Every structure is written in structure tokens, then in C-alpha cells.
Amino acid sequence: MTHVNLPRYRRIALPKGILLIVLVSALILSACADPSADTKGGAGAAVPAGASKQDYIQAFQDIDPITMSMQTLSPKGALNSRPVEEYAKIIDEWSGGKIKAEISYSSSIASLAKSGEALADGRLDFARHAPLYQPDEYPETNKLVDLTFVGKHTPLVGRLQRFGSFIQTSVQSKEVVGELEEAGLKPVFPLWPISPMVMLACGEKAPTTQQDMNGLVARASGRIHAKQLDAMGITAADLDMSEIYQGLQRGVIDCGEMSMSTLKLIGALEIANQVSYSPETGFADVPGAFSFGQNFWEDLPLPARQLLWDKLDVLVEAGLNSSLQYEVEALKEVSASGGQVKKWSPEVVETLQKFNDGVLEAGRAERPELVRNLLDNTESWKKAVTGELGYHDAGDFADFAEWYPKQDIDLEPMVSYFMDNVMKPDRPS
């Protein structure tokens, strides 16, 4: 190792009079400094809620350019990529071009299971990740995931009810938010239950009775799903998402327990088009999460944090719209390939409901506040969705691809209600 000899410096004692002048001058300069001049680490003048685009552009005039690394699960332009693409676009426009997003597609930086680590170490700044796949690292989050069978299991009302109640419960939980923050994340949606219609999709026959299900092997999305399958007489298999298609094709598994959108995403609908479910009860959801990297978030000036928060409504509306459209397309593929969608028998429904009731009681004993909040939020969102917001299911899931496009449903009221009641209380200030 080369050592460099640095010059020595002598401490010079200033006369007291000169020292006093220096100190007073420093204090005067400090007092006159513009408190909003520092554009790092949360500084900057606050922008009021409801501010216009022009207000935000003005607030960003003295802020240095910011680059954000984002990631999607799908290729550029795909339905699943639109929420992030539209969010990036609106952030660019409303910041006057000061926040630029660099979007990586098809999980090219990190897989869904590893995206949380990429956010924490700075490879990503904003992305969807999956605490579900790391139950040991995120035990509190997974305690809530285990309860996400609560609520209606219908294609529109049930989806909106559960979307609102699950996210609201997750942001209210100090334990859930806390463990994500400890992992180096700034969660905005600790749960992202964008496709809560989880069902059985099989290759040969849509299983509806207990006899149909006995002896089947199905890929399970998580630990709670494996237990639910076991209660129904189905053997659970642990396959990575990239292995599902070949597992179905080669007969390693008979079915997949997952959403239709996931089956479409991996191209497996053509070989798993025999679908069954129940609108009365069902599997736990398979939610992701959306977070910023904590270090990235903490270095942002306040106006940037507020803009990123305020424009989450664009991400939410695009997410709901794209997931609903994705399901329409998936059901069309099922129909075109000769598949079908059937309902479970009362016996199967009763079996799964009994298991789910046991999970709920165990959760109530371990996390009473979490369960209480979830049940309260589920009921309040049911009333809001079907009452104040006026949404309804015009048909069943089997014919969803026929009736949903005809409804011309406007999700803006749902998104506004969600932002006001769930996100606004935590707006950066």
C-alpha cells in the first residue's frame, strides 16, 4: 500500500475580537439563507394537496433532475405494464420533466421474488415485489396475506371491495409497514391485491365436487394456499412461476391455483382451460406490493415525494383497468380453446369455508387488532362499493367477458374514494 504524506496544518489562534466578528457574520448568513434552497433529503417548499399541474411545475423549478429506476413484470406496452408506464408518464409531465423514469421490462433487473432486495440495495427505485414469496422474511405481512380470502369473490364488486379493504388494512398495520421499512423499503401499497379472483385451472376437467378433487396435484401460490388445497383433498406442489407451464404440459401437476391473469401472463391458458371456483368463498389472494427504495425516498425533496404520492391515483386506476381487461382477454382465450368455467359444489364450498373460518379464528387469537380492522374495512368497503359508488356485478364470472365490456364502467369514483380514504392520511408533509 502506498502512503501519501499529507501536509501538516497548524491551528492558528484568532484574536477574540476577530473571532467574535466571524461568528456573528456566520450567524447572519445562516439566518438569511433560503430555507427551501436545499433540494435534497425532504427539503423544499411543500405543495398543498389538490395542487394543479402548473403548481407542481413551479415547485420543481429549482429542483435538480431526478432519475427513477422502475420495473414491470411484462414487456413494453403489455396490459400488465401500463400502470407503471402511465405513472411514469404523469410524473414526468407534472414535474416539468424533472423526474425521469427508466423502466426495465419483463423483470429484467430482478425477479418478482427478488425485487424487494433490488429496491433496498438501489438497483430499483420503485417496483412491484412479493413479500408473499418470502414468508420467513416478512411474517407480519404474510399473516395478513393468510386472511385475504375474506370478502366477496365476485368479478367486479368483490374485486373492488377486497382491493380497498386489503390495502387499507395493510397501511393501518404498524407491524406490516414496520417490517417492510426495516427491510429498506418505503411501502406505498404493502399489499397490492390487483387480481383477487384466485381459482383452480386444470388441464383435463374442471373439478367441482369433492370426488373430482381427491388425488389432484396443484401448484400452490404460497403457504396458506397449500393448506387450503390440502383441506380440499388436493396435493399442493411447490413450483416457481417459470415452471408452471412445463409442469402442466408434462403432467407433473394437474392444476394451478392462481388467477386467470397469471395463467395468461405465463401462456398456460391453452393447457389449463378447465376452471372452477366459488363466488361464496375462495382461496386467499396472491397479492404483490409496491414500494420505493427507502434510501431513494429519503433523498427526495418534499415536492417530489408529494407528487409521487398524489399521482398514485394514476397507477391505481390503470392497475384496476388493466387487470379487469386482462381477465376479459383470459376468459376469451378459455372459451376459444374449448375450456369452461364451473362453480364448486356446496360440499366443496362448505369444506373450504370451514377451513377459512379456522384460519380467521387463529388470526383473531394472535392478531386481534389486525383481524378486527380487516373485518371492519371489508364491511365498510362493501357498503361503499355497492352503495355510495354504485357498482354492481351484471353477471357471473363465467360470462364476465360478455357483460363487463358492455357496462362502460368508470373507475374514477372508486379511485377518488380510495385515495381520499386510504392514501390521503399518509400524504408526505
C-alpha positions as CSV (number, residue, x, y, z in Angstrom):
1,M,0.0,0.0,0.0
2,T,1.3,3.4,-0.9
3,H,1.3,6.0,1.8
4,V,0.9,9.7,0.9
5,N,2.4,12.2,3.3
6,L,-0.2,15.0,3.7
7,P,1.0,18.5,4.7
8,R,0.6,19.4,8.3
9,Y,-1.6,22.2,9.3
10,R,-1.1,24.5,12.3
11,R,-4.0,25.6,14.4
12,I,-3.9,29.5,14.4
13,A,-5.5,31.3,17.4
14,L,-7.5,34.3,16.2
15,P,-7.8,37.3,18.4
16,K,-11.0,37.4,20.4
17,G,-12.4,40.4,18.5
18,I,-11.9,38.9,15.1
19,L,-13.3,35.6,16.3
20,L,-16.5,37.3,17.5
21,I,-16.9,39.1,14.1
22,V,-16.5,35.8,12.3
23,L,-19.1,34.1,14.5
24,V,-21.7,36.9,14.2
25,S,-21.2,37.0,10.4
26,A,-21.8,33.3,10.1
27,L,-25.0,33.5,12.1
28,I,-26.3,36.4,10.0
29,L,-25.6,34.5,6.8
30,S,-27.3,31.4,8.2
31,A,-30.4,33.3,9.2
32,C,-30.7,35.0,5.8
33,A,-30.3,31.7,3.9
34,D,-33.4,30.5,1.9
35,P,-34.8,27.5,3.9
36,S,-36.1,25.9,0.7
37,A,-32.9,26.2,-1.3
38,D,-31.7,22.8,-0.3
39,T,-33.5,20.4,-2.6
40,K,-32.2,17.1,-1.0
41,G,-33.4,14.9,1.8
42,G,-37.0,16.1,2.1
43,A,-36.3,19.8,1.9
44,G,-38.2,22.2,-0.5
45,A,-41.4,24.1,-0.2
46,A,-44.5,21.9,0.5
47,V,-47.1,21.7,-2.3
48,P,-50.7,21.6,-1.0
49,A,-53.0,18.7,-1.6
50,G,-55.1,19.2,-4.7
51,A,-52.4,21.4,-6.4
52,S,-52.6,21.9,-10.1
53,K,-50.1,20.7,-12.7
54,Q,-48.8,24.2,-13.1
55,D,-48.4,24.5,-9.3
56,Y,-46.2,21.4,-9.3
57,I,-44.1,22.5,-12.3
58,Q,-43.5,25.8,-10.5
59,A,-42.4,23.9,-7.3
60,F,-39.9,21.9,-9.4
61,Q,-38.2,24.9,-11.0
62,D,-35.2,24.9,-8.6
63,I,-35.1,21.2,-8.0
64,D,-32.3,19.2,-9.7
65,P,-33.3,16.5,-12.2
66,I,-34.2,13.1,-10.6
67,T,-33.9,9.7,-12.3
68,M,-36.0,6.8,-11.1
69,S,-35.4,3.2,-11.9
70,M,-38.7,1.2,-12.3
71,Q,-39.6,-2.3,-13.4
72,T,-42.6,-4.2,-14.8
73,L,-43.3,-7.9,-15.0
74,S,-44.3,-7.8,-18.6
75,P,-43.0,-6.5,-22.0
76,K,-43.3,-2.9,-23.1
77,G,-46.9,-1.9,-23.9
78,A,-48.4,-5.0,-22.3
79,L,-51.6,-4.6,-20.2
80,N,-49.6,-5.5,-17.1
81,S,-47.0,-2.8,-17.9
82,R,-49.5,0.0,-18.4
83,P,-49.9,1.0,-14.7
84,V,-46.1,1.7,-14.3
85,E,-45.9,3.3,-17.8
86,E,-48.8,5.7,-17.2
87,Y,-47.5,6.5,-13.7
88,A,-44.0,7.3,-15.1
89,K,-45.6,9.5,-17.8
90,I,-47.7,11.6,-15.5
91,I,-44.8,12.1,-13.1
92,D,-42.7,13.4,-15.9
93,E,-45.4,15.8,-17.1
94,W,-46.3,17.1,-13.7
95,S,-42.7,17.7,-12.6
96,G,-42.0,19.7,-15.7
97,G,-39.7,16.9,-16.9
98,K,-37.6,16.9,-13.7
99,I,-38.5,13.3,-12.8
100,K,-37.5,10.9,-15.5
101,A,-38.3,7.1,-15.2
102,E,-36.1,4.5,-16.6
103,I,-38.4,1.4,-17.0
104,S,-36.9,-2.1,-17.2
105,Y,-39.4,-4.6,-18.6
106,S,-40.1,-8.3,-18.0
107,S,-38.4,-8.4,-14.6
108,S,-35.0,-7.8,-16.3
109,I,-33.4,-6.4,-13.2
110,A,-34.8,-8.8,-10.6
111,S,-37.5,-11.4,-10.4
112,L,-40.7,-10.7,-8.6
113,A,-39.4,-12.6,-5.6
114,K,-36.1,-10.7,-5.5
115,S,-37.4,-7.2,-6.4
116,G,-37.6,-6.2,-2.7
117,E,-33.9,-6.8,-2.4
118,A,-33.3,-4.7,-5.5
119,L,-35.3,-1.8,-4.1
120,A,-33.3,-2.0,-0.8
121,D,-29.9,-2.0,-2.5
122,G,-30.7,0.7,-5.0
123,R,-30.9,-1.3,-8.3
124,L,-34.5,-0.3,-8.4
125,D,-36.2,2.8,-7.0
126,F,-39.9,1.9,-7.5
127,A,-41.3,-1.5,-8.3
128,R,-43.8,-4.3,-7.5
129,H,-42.4,-7.0,-5.3
130,A,-43.8,-10.0,-3.5
131,P,-43.5,-10.5,0.3
132,L,-45.8,-13.5,-0.2
133,Y,-42.9,-15.5,-1.6
134,Q,-40.7,-14.7,1.5
135,P,-42.8,-15.7,4.5
136,D,-39.9,-16.0,6.8
137,E,-38.5,-12.6,6.0
138,Y,-42.0,-10.9,6.1
139,P,-44.0,-12.8,8.7
140,E,-46.3,-9.9,9.6
141,T,-47.2,-9.2,6.0
142,N,-47.9,-12.9,5.5
143,K,-50.2,-13.0,8.5
144,L,-52.4,-10.6,6.6
145,V,-52.0,-12.4,3.3
146,D,-53.3,-15.6,5.1
147,L,-56.6,-13.7,5.7
148,T,-57.2,-12.4,2.2
149,F,-59.9,-14.9,1.5
150,V,-62.2,-12.5,3.4
151,G,-64.8,-10.7,1.3
152,K,-66.9,-11.3,-1.8
153,H,-65.4,-13.4,-4.6
154,T,-67.2,-11.8,-7.5
155,P,-65.5,-10.3,-10.6
156,L,-66.3,-6.6,-10.1
157,V,-67.8,-5.8,-6.7
158,G,-65.7,-8.4,-4.9
159,R,-62.6,-7.2,-6.6
160,L,-63.1,-3.6,-5.7
161,Q,-64.2,-4.4,-2.1
162,R,-61.2,-6.5,-1.4
163,F,-58.8,-4.2,-3.2
164,G,-59.8,-1.3,-0.9
165,S,-60.1,-3.3,2.3
166,F,-56.9,-5.2,2.0
167,I,-54.8,-2.2,1.2
168,Q,-56.4,-0.1,3.9
169,T,-55.8,-2.8,6.5
170,S,-52.2,-3.1,5.4
171,V,-51.4,0.6,5.7
172,Q,-53.1,0.7,9.1
173,S,-50.9,-2.1,10.4
174,K,-47.8,-0.8,12.1
175,E,-46.4,-4.4,12.1
176,V,-46.8,-4.8,8.4
177,V,-45.4,-1.4,7.5
178,G,-42.7,-1.7,10.1
179,E,-41.2,-4.9,8.8
180,L,-41.1,-3.6,5.2
181,E,-39.4,-0.4,6.4
182,E,-36.8,-2.5,8.3
183,A,-36.0,-4.3,5.0
184,G,-35.0,-1.0,3.5
185,L,-38.3,-0.2,1.7
186,K,-40.8,2.7,1.7
187,P,-44.1,0.8,1.1
188,V,-46.9,2.7,-0.6
189,F,-49.1,-0.4,-1.0
190,P,-47.9,-3.1,1.5
191,L,-50.4,-5.3,-0.3
192,W,-51.3,-4.9,-4.0
193,P,-54.3,-7.2,-4.4
194,I,-54.9,-6.3,-8.1
195,S,-56.3,-9.7,-9.2
196,P,-58.1,-11.3,-6.3
197,M,-60.0,-13.9,-8.4
198,V,-57.9,-16.9,-7.5
199,M,-59.2,-20.3,-8.7
200,L,-58.4,-23.8,-9.9
201,A,-57.3,-24.1,-13.5
202,C,-56.8,-27.6,-14.7
203,G,-55.9,-29.4,-17.9
204,E,-58.5,-32.2,-18.3
205,K,-61.6,-31.4,-16.3
206,A,-62.9,-28.5,-14.2
207,P,-63.1,-30.0,-10.7
208,T,-66.3,-29.2,-8.9
209,T,-67.0,-32.0,-6.5
210,Q,-65.0,-33.4,-3.6
211,Q,-64.6,-36.6,-5.7
212,D,-63.2,-34.6,-8.6
213,M,-60.6,-33.0,-6.3
214,N,-59.4,-36.0,-4.4
215,G,-56.0,-37.0,-5.7
216,L,-55.3,-34.0,-7.8
217,V,-51.9,-32.2,-7.7
218,A,-52.0,-28.4,-8.0
219,R,-49.3,-25.8,-7.9
220,A,-49.8,-23.6,-4.8
221,S,-49.0,-19.9,-4.8
222,G,-48.0,-19.8,-1.1
223,R,-48.1,-21.5,2.3
224,I,-51.7,-20.6,3.1
225,H,-52.8,-21.8,-0.4
226,A,-51.0,-25.1,0.1
227,K,-53.0,-25.6,3.3
228,Q,-56.3,-24.6,1.6
229,L,-55.6,-27.1,-1.2
230,D,-54.8,-29.8,1.4
231,A,-58.1,-29.2,3.2
232,M,-59.9,-29.7,-0.2
233,G,-58.2,-33.1,-0.8
234,I,-55.7,-31.7,-3.3
235,T,-51.9,-32.3,-3.0
236,A,-50.0,-29.0,-3.2
237,A,-46.9,-28.7,-5.3
238,D,-44.2,-26.0,-5.0
239,L,-43.3,-24.8,-8.4
240,D,-41.7,-21.5,-9.5
241,M,-43.8,-19.4,-11.8
242,S,-41.4,-20.1,-14.7
243,E,-42.0,-23.9,-14.1
244,I,-45.8,-23.9,-14.2
245,Y,-46.3,-24.3,-18.0
246,Q,-44.0,-27.3,-18.3
247,G,-45.4,-28.7,-15.1
248,L,-48.9,-28.7,-16.6
249,Q,-47.7,-29.8,-20.0
250,R,-45.7,-32.8,-18.6
251,G,-48.4,-33.8,-16.1
252,V,-46.3,-33.0,-13.1
253,I,-49.3,-31.1,-11.8
254,D,-52.9,-31.3,-12.8
255,C,-53.9,-27.8,-12.0
256,G,-52.7,-24.4,-11.0
257,E,-54.2,-22.5,-8.1
258,M,-53.8,-18.9,-9.3
259,S,-55.6,-16.0,-11.0
260,M,-56.6,-16.1,-14.7
261,S,-54.3,-13.1,-15.3
262,T,-51.3,-15.1,-14.1
263,L,-52.2,-18.0,-16.3
264,K,-52.4,-15.7,-19.2
265,L,-49.1,-14.0,-18.3
266,I,-47.2,-17.3,-18.4
267,G,-49.1,-18.5,-21.5
268,A,-50.7,-21.5,-19.8
269,L,-54.4,-20.9,-20.6
270,E,-54.3,-23.2,-23.6
271,I,-53.4,-26.2,-21.4
272,A,-55.2,-25.2,-18.2
273,N,-58.5,-24.0,-19.5
274,Q,-60.8,-26.1,-17.2
275,V,-61.6,-23.6,-14.5
276,S,-63.6,-23.8,-11.2
277,Y,-64.3,-21.5,-8.3
278,S,-67.0,-20.2,-6.0
279,P,-68.3,-16.7,-5.5
280,E,-69.2,-17.5,-1.9
281,T,-65.7,-18.3,-0.6
282,G,-62.4,-19.0,-2.1
283,F,-58.6,-19.1,-1.8
284,A,-56.5,-16.4,-0.2
285,D,-55.4,-13.7,-2.6
286,V,-51.9,-13.7,-4.3
287,P,-51.0,-10.1,-3.7
288,G,-47.9,-8.3,-4.5
289,A,-46.7,-5.0,-3.0
290,F,-45.5,-1.6,-4.4
291,S,-42.6,0.2,-2.7
292,F,-40.0,2.8,-3.2
293,G,-36.4,2.1,-2.1
294,Q,-36.1,3.7,1.3
295,N,-32.8,5.4,0.5
296,F,-34.1,6.8,-2.7
297,W,-37.3,8.1,-1.0
298,E,-35.4,9.7,1.9
299,D,-33.1,11.6,-0.5
300,L,-36.1,13.2,-2.4
301,P,-37.1,16.8,-1.9
302,L,-40.5,17.2,-0.4
303,P,-42.3,18.3,-3.6
304,A,-41.1,15.2,-5.3
305,R,-42.4,12.9,-2.5
306,Q,-45.7,14.7,-2.6
307,L,-46.0,14.4,-6.4
308,L,-45.1,10.7,-6.4
309,W,-47.8,10.2,-3.7
310,D,-50.5,12.3,-5.2
311,K,-50.2,10.7,-8.7
312,L,-50.6,7.2,-7.3
313,D,-54.2,7.5,-8.4
314,V,-53.0,7.1,-12.0
315,L,-51.2,3.8,-11.0
316,V,-54.3,2.6,-9.2
317,E,-56.8,3.3,-11.9
318,A,-54.5,1.9,-14.6
319,G,-53.9,-1.2,-12.5
320,L,-57.6,-1.9,-11.9
321,N,-58.5,-1.2,-15.5
322,S,-55.7,-3.4,-16.9
323,S,-56.4,-6.3,-14.5
324,L,-60.1,-6.3,-15.4
325,Q,-59.3,-6.2,-19.1
326,Y,-56.7,-8.9,-18.7
327,E,-59.3,-11.1,-17.2
328,V,-61.7,-10.5,-20.1
329,E,-59.0,-11.5,-22.5
330,A,-58.1,-14.6,-20.4
331,L,-61.7,-15.7,-20.4
332,K,-62.0,-15.2,-24.1
333,E,-59.0,-17.5,-24.5
334,V,-60.5,-20.1,-22.3
335,S,-63.7,-20.1,-24.4
336,A,-61.8,-20.1,-27.7
337,S,-59.7,-23.1,-26.7
338,G,-62.8,-25.2,-25.7
339,G,-62.4,-24.5,-22.0
340,Q,-65.1,-23.8,-19.4
341,V,-65.7,-22.1,-16.1
342,K,-67.7,-24.0,-13.4
343,K,-68.7,-23.5,-9.8
344,W,-67.8,-25.7,-6.9
345,S,-70.4,-27.9,-5.3
346,P,-71.9,-27.0,-2.0
347,E,-69.8,-29.7,-0.3
348,V,-66.6,-28.2,-1.6
349,V,-67.7,-24.7,-0.6
350,E,-68.5,-25.9,2.9
351,T,-65.1,-27.7,3.3
352,L,-63.1,-24.6,2.2
353,Q,-65.3,-22.2,4.3
354,K,-64.8,-24.4,7.4
355,F,-61.0,-24.2,6.9
356,N,-61.0,-20.5,6.3
357,D,-63.1,-19.9,9.4
358,G,-60.5,-21.8,11.4
359,V,-57.7,-19.6,9.9
360,L,-59.7,-16.5,10.8
361,E,-60.2,-17.6,14.4
362,A,-56.5,-18.4,14.7
363,G,-55.7,-14.9,13.4
364,R,-58.1,-13.3,15.8
365,A,-56.3,-15.0,18.7
366,E,-52.9,-14.0,17.5
367,R,-53.5,-10.6,15.9
368,P,-56.9,-9.4,17.2
369,E,-56.5,-5.8,16.0
370,L,-55.4,-6.9,12.5
371,V,-58.5,-9.1,12.2
372,R,-60.8,-6.5,13.6
373,N,-59.6,-3.9,11.2
374,L,-59.8,-6.3,8.2
375,L,-63.4,-7.3,9.0
376,D,-64.4,-3.6,9.7
377,N,-62.8,-2.4,6.5
378,T,-64.3,-5.3,4.5
379,E,-67.8,-4.3,5.6
380,S,-67.3,-0.6,5.1
381,W,-65.9,-1.2,1.6
382,K,-68.8,-3.4,0.7
383,K,-71.2,-0.6,1.6
384,A,-69.1,2.0,-0.3
385,V,-68.7,-0.1,-3.5
386,T,-72.3,-1.1,-3.8
387,G,-73.9,1.9,-2.1
388,E,-72.2,5.3,-2.5
389,L,-70.1,4.3,-5.5
390,G,-72.9,2.3,-7.2
391,Y,-71.0,-0.6,-8.7
392,H,-72.7,-4.0,-9.2
393,D,-72.0,-7.3,-10.9
394,A,-74.1,-7.6,-14.0
395,G,-73.4,-11.3,-14.3
396,D,-71.2,-14.2,-13.1
397,F,-67.5,-14.8,-13.6
398,A,-68.2,-17.4,-16.3
399,D,-69.8,-14.7,-18.6
400,F,-67.7,-11.8,-17.3
401,A,-66.0,-11.4,-20.8
402,E,-69.5,-10.8,-22.2
403,W,-71.1,-8.4,-19.7
404,Y,-68.2,-6.4,-18.4
405,P,-67.2,-4.6,-21.7
406,K,-70.8,-3.6,-22.3
407,Q,-71.1,-1.8,-18.9
408,D,-68.7,1.0,-19.8
409,I,-67.7,1.2,-16.2
410,D,-66.0,4.3,-14.9
411,L,-63.5,3.5,-12.2
412,E,-62.7,7.2,-11.4
413,P,-65.2,7.4,-8.5
414,M,-63.6,4.2,-6.9
415,V,-60.1,5.6,-7.3
416,S,-61.0,9.0,-5.8
417,Y,-62.7,7.4,-2.9
418,F,-59.7,5.1,-2.4
419,M,-57.2,8.0,-2.5
420,D,-59.3,10.1,-0.1
421,N,-59.9,7.4,2.5
422,V,-56.7,5.3,2.3
423,M,-53.8,7.3,0.9
424,K,-54.5,10.9,1.8
425,P,-54.0,10.5,5.6
426,D,-50.4,9.4,4.9
427,R,-49.5,12.1,2.3
428,P,-45.9,13.4,2.9
429,S,-45.8,16.8,4.6
